[in-house]
Amino acid sequence: MAAPPRPESLALLDRLMAALEAKGIVTEAEIAERQANTDKASPETGARMVAKAWTDPAYRQLLLTDGKAAAEAMGVSMAGAPPLGVLENTPTRHHLVVCTLCSCYPRAVLGYPPNWYKSFAYRSRAVREPRAVLAEWGLNLPDSVEVRVVDSTADYRWMVLPMRPAGTEGWDEARLASLVTRDALVGVAVAKPA
C-alpha cells in the first residue's frame, strides 16, 4: 500500500493544475472525467471485445488491425491513450505481454494492472524464461507452440486475443466473455474451457 501523499506534493500538484487551467491546456473537470474513465475500466471490457471478435468477423478484423478503433466501437474512450495492438493466439503461437521498464498496460480496456504485472520478477523473467513463468501460472504449452513475448511500452500497448475454446459454438457474447480473464488478455493463461 502506498504512503499518503505529502502536503508539499499536494501543494505542487495544485500549482501545476492552476497553471494548466490558466493556459487553457486542461481543466480540472477534464482530468476528473479521465480519472473516472480509468477507474471504471476493467478486464470485463477486454473480455467483451474478445467475445465480440469471436462472433463477428468484421469486428475481429478491426480489433486485429486497429485495437484503438475497436475499443472505441465498444464505447471505450481512447482519447489520449497510446495505440492498442492486439495479438492473436493460434494453435502454433502464444503471446505473452510484459512491460520490461515499468507497468505499461492498456488501462482503458483492462483497468489497473495487477501487482504481479508490475513486479520486477515478472518483468525480467517473462523475457528470459517465458515458458517457466507460464508453467508457474499452470500453463504448460507443447513445444510445438512458439511463445512470443511482446513488450508493452509508453508508446504502444498490447492485449492478447486468446483462442476461442472448443464447444462454444452458438454461445452469445455475454456467455463467451465469461470465459475470458484478465490473465488470458495478457497471455499468462488461456480462455477458460467451456
C-alpha positions in Angstrom: 0.0 0.0 0.0 1.3 3.4 -0.9 2.1 6.1 1.7 -0.3 9.0 1.7 0.9 12.0 -0.4 3.0 14.6 1.4 1.5 18.0 1.8 4.2 19.6 -0.3 3.4 17.2 -3.1 -0.3 18.1 -3.0 0.6 21.8 -3.0 2.8 21.3 -6.1 0.0 19.4 -7.8 -2.4 22.2 -7.0 0.0 24.8 -8.5 0.5 22.6 -11.6 -3.3 22.3 -12.1 -3.8 26.0 -11.8 -1.1 26.7 -14.4 -2.5 24.2 -16.8 -6.0 25.6 -16.4 -4.7 29.2 -16.7 -3.1 28.3 -20.1 -6.2 26.6 -21.3 -4.4 23.2 -21.7 -6.8 21.2 -19.5 -9.5 21.8 -16.9 -10.0 20.1 -13.6 -13.3 18.7 -14.9 -11.4 17.1 -17.9 -8.9 15.5 -15.5 -11.7 14.2 -13.2 -13.5 12.7 -16.2 -10.4 11.0 -17.4 -9.7 9.6 -13.9 -13.3 8.4 -13.7 -13.0 6.6 -17.0 -9.8 4.9 -15.9 -11.3 3.9 -12.5 -14.3 2.3 -14.2 -12.2 0.3 -16.7 -11.8 -3.4 -16.0 -10.8 -6.6 -17.7 -14.5 -7.2 -18.4 -14.2 -4.6 -21.1 -11.4 -6.5 -22.8 -13.3 -9.7 -22.4 -16.4 -8.2 -24.2 -14.1 -7.1 -27.0 -12.7 -10.7 -27.3 -16.2 -12.2 -27.2 -17.4 -9.8 -30.0 -14.3 -10.7 -32.1 -15.1 -14.4 -31.7 -18.6 -13.9 -33.0 -18.3 -11.0 -35.5 -15.6 -11.4 -38.3 -15.7 -7.7 -39.2 -15.1 -6.7 -35.6 -12.3 -9.3 -35.3 -10.6 -7.8 -38.3 -11.0 -4.3 -36.8 -9.6 -5.5 -33.5 -6.5 -7.0 -35.1 -5.8 -4.0 -37.4 -6.7 -1.1 -35.1 -7.3 -2.0 -31.5 -7.9 1.6 -30.5 -10.8 1.9 -33.0 -12.2 -1.4 -31.9 -12.2 -0.3 -28.3 -14.0 3.0 -29.3 -16.5 0.9 -31.3 -17.4 -0.7 -28.0 -17.9 2.7 -26.3 -14.5 2.9 -24.6 -12.9 6.4 -24.7 -9.3 6.0 -26.0 -8.7 9.8 -26.0 -5.1 10.5 -25.1 -4.3 6.8 -24.9 -1.4 5.2 -26.9 -2.3 2.9 -29.8 -3.6 -0.5 -28.8 -2.2 -3.6 -30.6 -4.0 -6.9 -30.3 -2.0 -10.1 -30.7 -3.9 -13.2 -31.9 -3.0 -16.5 -30.3 -3.1 -19.5 -32.6 -2.6 -23.3 -32.3 1.1 -22.6 -33.1 1.8 -19.3 -31.4 1.1 -18.0 -27.9 1.7 -14.3 -26.9 2.8 -13.1 -23.6 2.7 -9.4 -22.8 5.1 -7.7 -20.4 6.4 -4.2 -19.8 10.1 -4.5 -19.2 10.6 -1.0 -18.0 7.7 -0.3 -15.6 4.0 -1.2 -15.9 2.7 0.0 -19.3 -0.7 -1.6 -19.6 -3.8 -1.0 -21.7 -5.8 0.5 -18.8 -8.7 1.8 -20.9 -9.6 -1.8 -21.7 -8.2 -3.8 -18.8 -8.3 -1.4 -15.9 -5.4 -1.0 -13.5 -2.5 -3.5 -13.8 -2.3 -6.2 -11.2 0.7 -6.0 -8.8 2.4 -9.1 -10.2 2.4 -7.5 -13.7 4.4 -4.5 -12.2 6.8 -6.7 -10.2 10.5 -6.9 -11.2 10.4 -10.7 -11.1 7.6 -10.9 -13.7 9.1 -8.2 -15.9 12.5 -9.8 -16.1 11.6 -13.4 -16.0 8.9 -13.2 -18.7 11.6 -12.2 -21.1 14.3 -14.6 -20.0 12.3 -17.7 -19.3 8.7 -17.3 -20.6 7.8 -21.0 -20.5 8.9 -21.3 -16.9 6.7 -18.2 -16.0 3.8 -19.7 -17.8 4.3 -23.0 -16.1 4.1 -21.3 -12.7 0.7 -19.9 -13.8 -0.3 -23.5 -14.6 0.0 -23.1 -18.4 2.2 -25.7 -19.9 2.3 -25.3 -23.7 3.5 -28.0 -26.1 7.0 -27.5 -27.5 5.3 -27.1 -30.9 3.8 -23.8 -29.8 6.1 -20.8 -30.2 5.9 -18.4 -27.2 6.3 -14.8 -28.3 7.0 -12.2 -25.6 5.9 -8.7 -26.6 7.0 -5.6 -24.7 4.2 -3.1 -23.9 5.6 0.4 -23.9 4.6 4.0 -23.2 4.2 4.4 -27.0 2.2 1.2 -27.8 0.1 -1.0 -25.5 -0.7 -4.7 -26.2 -3.6 -7.1 -25.5 -4.0 -10.7 -26.4 -6.9 -12.2 -28.4 -7.0 -15.7 -26.9 -8.2 -18.7 -28.9 -11.9 -19.4 -28.6 -12.4 -22.6 -26.6 -13.9 -25.6 -28.3 -17.5 -26.4 -27.6 -18.6 -22.7 -27.5 -20.3 -22.7 -30.9 -23.7 -20.9 -30.7 -22.8 -19.1 -27.4 -23.8 -15.5 -27.1 -21.2 -12.7 -26.4 -22.1 -12.4 -22.7 -21.5 -16.2 -22.1 -18.3 -16.1 -24.2 -17.0 -13.1 -22.3 -17.3 -15.0 -19.0 -14.5 -17.4 -20.3 -12.0 -14.5 -20.8 -9.9 -13.5 -17.8 -7.5 -10.6 -17.3 -4.8 -13.2 -17.3 -5.8 -14.5 -20.7 -5.8 -11.0 -22.0 -2.0 -10.6 -21.2 -1.2 -14.2 -22.1 -0.3 -15.8 -18.7 -3.4 -18.0 -19.2 -5.8 -19.1 -21.9 -9.5 -18.6 -22.1 -11.4 -20.9 -19.7 -12.7 -24.2 -21.2 -16.4 -24.5 -22.0 
